[in-house]
Amino acid sequence: MSSTEQGTSSAAPAEPTTAPESAAAPEVPESFYYVHGKDKVVHKVSAGALQHSALIHGMISNLGYTEEQAKANPFPFENIDGDILQMVVDWCNQHKGKPTPPEDTNLPKQKEKLFDLVLAVNYLEIKELLTYCCKQVAMMVKGKSPEEIREIWMIPTDAEDEAAEKEAKKRAGKEAAGETAAAAGDAK
Amino acid sequence: MPIALFKFPNDLLREVLNLCDPFELYKLSKCSKKCSQKATMLRDTKMWKIGYYGGNDMTICADGSNYHFKKTQKPRDYFKTERALRFGRYNDYMYIEFPKGGSFELFVYLLETFGIRTVKSMEALFGKLHNVSKVAKLLMDRKMEIEEFRINKIDNVQDAVNIMPMLSQMNITQFFECSIKFPPDFQFEFVNYPSQISISKSFWLNINQLSNCTCTRVHLQQSMLTNKELNVLLHEWKNASALPNLRVLEIESNNIDNQSPILDMIPPIINANNPRVSIFNKFYDTMIDGVQVKKNDGTEGWMRVDLGYRPALKLFIVDPADTVVEEIPEDDDDDW
């Protein structure tokens, strides 16, 4: 269950809209928390869905927020792009309270977002989703030739690595020389 | 859509690399030395093992599967993979271009690329003993463990004679098999024994060597051992001064006869009385109609000595944890 609203800040989030739950309504009222990414769009997420994230689950346990306090203080994840956070929230909602299947068909399909998604999922400590994402990354090179693997995983050639290393050494040498000169100037 | 995998933090990179099989890591090694080294450092390959048979097929045993690297000279087949049923299990194959140094160079490359520490199996097949001895020297230098070593099907017996002294320096831990018919004057003495030995033309293995043997299973064919020697050996076993780890001893020798006793019994030594007993152990060995023998410390064993076309002695030592000793019902006679 997610809801989003554009342009709200973490300090004063606006009332998010709520989409209908896909799962059956729980018997006891469920508590909700709020998260936002780099774009400040606030997502309302149930505690059940957030349990997938060890990081957020830990934060909730430590803070002991009431629903009102949670609403007023969305968890800010400034290092995660808004669309990536949306994917993560969607996945958490789809898998709320369910055992995760061995083959997940609800994985985000946009491969161009995979890199950011993996980093976000790793940061949020969502173990199952991380496993799926890593599997997807590994599957990208199944049956490919070394040249194709190099392209898919953006692996520099040995020559490129050597050139980069030389460049780094050169830069480090220059910086060291600059520091020595500055130190000598200070001494004078 | 490309993804900059090697910009991932190490723990994340490890998660992805742990999902890669030896074929993918091999191909990765062909992309970049730096990335390959990082992959070897992060990927959990410590339990991977390699199999070497001297020819154009090398096997990596990883995560319960066998990955075969096979030589091809057709560039269009490089890195082509296939799966085939072999010996009742699926094996994966990838065709590759072998390096100029041949299988030895590929062996070294795979050891280093995957950081492998153990050789699962080594075998000189189809007369490729030269390559095997080269690999054996390397493994001795690196003090690497070799779980199983087989020496069979050699074109030139002298090559096998020459390689045998190397065994003393090789760290063979689990199994040694040899079916070479050495010259009559051949001599060899084991310095260390693996858990099991199986020697099909074993005339050169004398009683003194056997007495010092630390194997759990010994299987000898075409032995020269006599009743008297076996009698001495088994008396030593009884008082715990020989064959300390023995579980199964099987010796076929034409010198076993009915002229003198073995453990105070004249062959054939077979339990002809009811109830008949069968013994079955974890090694899938079976003995029927054996005679119970006991070590001085009370350890139970079962022995059977047959004469006839292939005179043979069989001794099983019972471990209650993995040995089943049961009576055969009388009406089961025909089944046996």
Interface residues (C-beta under 8 A of the other chain):
Chain A: K111 E112 L114 F115 V118 L119 N122 L130 T131 C134 K135 V137 A138 M140 V141 K142 G143 K144 S145 P146 E147 I149 R150 E151 I152 W153 M154 I155 P156 T157 D158 D161
Chain B: M1 P2 I3 A4 L5 F6 K7 F8 P9 D11 L12 E15 V16 L19 C20 E24 K27 L28 K30 C31 S32 K33 K34 C35 Y78 F79 T81
